Structure formats: structure tokens, C-alpha cells
Amino acid sequence: MRKHKFSLGQSVRFTHGGYLSVASRDGYRVTRLLPIEGEECEYRIKSNDEPFERVVRESQLDRLPRPAK
């Protein structure tokens, strides 16, 4: 059984079409893990720079590096 790679509340980078979107520079936060129905896990993500959430496939996300202390 497949599991989600990213967790609720995790910071991620959204990519689409093989390039980074302009809005993804500051990253997104996973707001919901969607049920696994198709070939790939899906998520709802939200950026502080946008008034809406996006539904994205797992292959469109990358981990954001944790800030250095």
C-alpha cells in the first residue's frame, strides 16, 4: 500500500511543467493529505502569498530544506 511522502503541515516547494512557479519561491505548506485514489498521492497546499489552496500531485512537490540555525 502506498503512503504519502509528505506530512500535514510540512513545508514544500511546488513545481509544475518542469520549472518552479514564481509563487513557489517562499514555499507552500501541506494543508491536507487527500485520499489515495489514482496512480499518485495528492495534497492540498497553501502559500502565504496566495488567497487559495492548490491540489497537486506528489511528483509536483519537493522538500524544502530546513533553515540553518
GILINVEN-V15260 format. One record per residue. N is the residue number from 1. RES is the residue in one letter. PHI is phi in radians with two decimals (NA if undefined). BURIAL is # if it has 9 or more other C-alpha atoms within 8 Angstrom, else .. D_LAST is the distance of its C-alpha to the last C-alpha in Angstrom with 2 decimals. Layout:
BEGIN
N & RES & PHI & BURIAL & D_LAST
N & RES & PHI & BURIAL & D_LAST
END
This chain:
BEGIN
1 & M & NA & . & 36.61
2 & R & -1.28 & . & 33.71
3 & K & -2.21 & . & 30.47
4 & H & -1.18 & . & 27.90
5 & K & -1.37 & . & 24.98
6 & F & -1.86 & . & 22.65
7 & S & -1.97 & . & 22.35
8 & L & -1.02 & # & 22.96
9 & G & 1.50 & . & 20.10
10 & Q & -1.23 & . & 18.08
11 & S & -1.46 & # & 16.70
12 & V & -2.40 & # & 18.84
13 & R & -1.90 & # & 20.22
14 & F & -1.67 & # & 23.99
15 & T & -2.15 & # & 26.26
16 & H & -2.66 & . & 30.01
17 & G & 1.09 & . & 32.84
18 & G & 1.46 & . & 30.80
19 & Y & -2.49 & . & 28.60
20 & L & -1.35 & # & 25.70
21 & S & -1.35 & # & 26.98
22 & V & -1.06 & . & 26.18
23 & A & -1.22 & # & 24.94
24 & S & -1.45 & # & 22.44
25 & R & -0.95 & . & 20.13
26 & D & -1.60 & . & 17.86
27 & G & 1.55 & # & 18.53
28 & Y & -2.27 & # & 20.53
29 & R & -2.09 & # & 20.34
30 & V & -1.26 & # & 22.85
31 & T & -1.81 & # & 25.31
32 & R & -2.85 & . & 27.97
33 & L & -1.63 & # & 28.90
34 & L & -1.50 & . & 32.43
35 & P & -1.01 & . & 35.19
36 & I & -1.41 & . & 35.68
37 & E & -2.15 & . & 38.99
38 & G & -1.83 & . & 39.07
39 & E & -1.28 & . & 37.90
40 & E & -2.45 & # & 34.22
41 & C & -1.16 & # & 31.84
42 & E & -2.22 & # & 31.22
43 & Y & -2.44 & # & 28.71
44 & R & -1.79 & # & 28.60
45 & I & -2.24 & # & 25.55
46 & K & -2.46 & # & 24.77
47 & S & -1.86 & # & 23.00
48 & N & -1.16 & . & 22.50
49 & D & -1.53 & . & 24.46
50 & E & -2.18 & . & 27.51
51 & P & -1.45 & . & 29.94
52 & F & -2.28 & . & 30.75
53 & E & -1.73 & # & 29.46
54 & R & -2.04 & . & 30.10
55 & V & -1.80 & . & 31.51
56 & V & -2.33 & # & 30.19
57 & R & -1.51 & # & 30.82
58 & E & -1.02 & # & 28.25
59 & S & -1.19 & . & 28.94
60 & Q & -1.63 & # & 27.76
61 & L & -2.06 & # & 24.18
62 & D & -2.28 & # & 21.21
63 & R & -1.23 & . & 17.86
64 & L & -1.59 & . & 15.02
65 & P & -1.13 & . & 12.02
66 & R & -1.25 & . & 8.98
67 & P & -1.10 & . & 6.42
68 & A & -1.24 & . & 3.80
69 & K & -1.62 & . & 0.00
END
